[in-house]
Amino acid sequence: MAKVTLYNQVGKSVGELTLDAALFEVKPNPALIHEAFIAQKANSRVVYAHTKDRSEVAGTGKKPWKQKGTGQARHGSRRSPIWVGGGITFGPTKDRNFSVKLNKTAKRKALAMVLTDKVACDKFVAIDTMVLSEAKTKNFAAVLKSLPSSGKKTLVVLEPTNVLAARAARNLPRVKTLSALSLNIGDLLANEFVIASKEAIDSITKTFKRA
């Protein structure tokens, strides 16, 4: 079983915390981690670019002039793509779908691999509790300063009910807070250190451990 040092809010070691091997001792598979990361990025993509084709662009449907007898080239609509102000052919449309399917089992396993790597590289910091009397940024900053991750890009994982700590961390640079239920591979990879309270670790284990 993997073990990490358990700190209190003033940065002192208060013992060791045993982590569940199903989440924190998983053999790495870089290809699966890459696949899960790409899937997350693709599924969060929002399509904004949209061009109107000849059926959407404004304009009359009347034939510009009769088919024969004018000497002009024949045309059937002013909304034709070859007319100025006409529709666009093969342009980007809002109905494009970039989503990538990834099985829940694979997603969960990739997350466990990244957590395992954080623990193995001493980038996972466990804290006994993250309780603040009020939502003050300086109070939260003082807690972070006392921990090994001080000054580094850090992801702080909190229990879902810890609203005060989440609010207190909003203005801190290089710090992101996340509910244990919303833990994802993208945020884990984007931050060098992960700090998690004991309750948050329990929530992570309960949520992501395969039954």
Stockholm file with secondary structure:
# STOCKHOLM 1.0

chainA/1-211         MAKVTLYNQVGKSVGELTLDAALFEVKPNPALIHEAFIAQKANSRVVYAHTKDRSEVAGTGKKPWKQKGTGQARHGSRRSPIWVGGGITFGPTKDRNFSVKLNKTAKRKALAMVLTDKVACDKFVAIDTMVLSEAKTKNFAAVLKSLPSSGKKTLVVLEPTNVLAARAARNLPRVKTLSALSLNIGDLLANEFVIASKEAIDSITKTFKRA
#=GR chainA/1-211 SS CCEEEEECTTSCEEEEEECCHHHHSCCCCHHHHHHHHHHHHHHTCCCCCCCCCTTTSCSCCSCSSCSSSSSSCCCSCTTSTTSTTCCCSSCCCTTCCCCCCCCHHHHHHHHHHHHHHHHHTTCEEEESCCCCSSCCHHHHHHHHHTSTTTTSCEEEEECTTCHHHHHHTTTCTTEEEEEGGGCCHHHHHHCSEEEEEHHHHHHHHHHHSCC
#=GC SS_cons         CCEEEEECTTSCEEEEEECCHHHHSCCCCHHHHHHHHHHHHHHTCCCCCCCCCTTTSCSCCSCSSCSSSSSSCCCSCTTSTTSTTCCCSSCCCTTCCCCCCCCHHHHHHHHHHHHHHHHHTTCEEEESCCCCSSCCHHHHHHHHHTSTTTTSCEEEEECTTCHHHHHHTTTCTTEEEEEGGGCCHHHHHHCSEEEEEHHHHHHHHHHHSCC
//
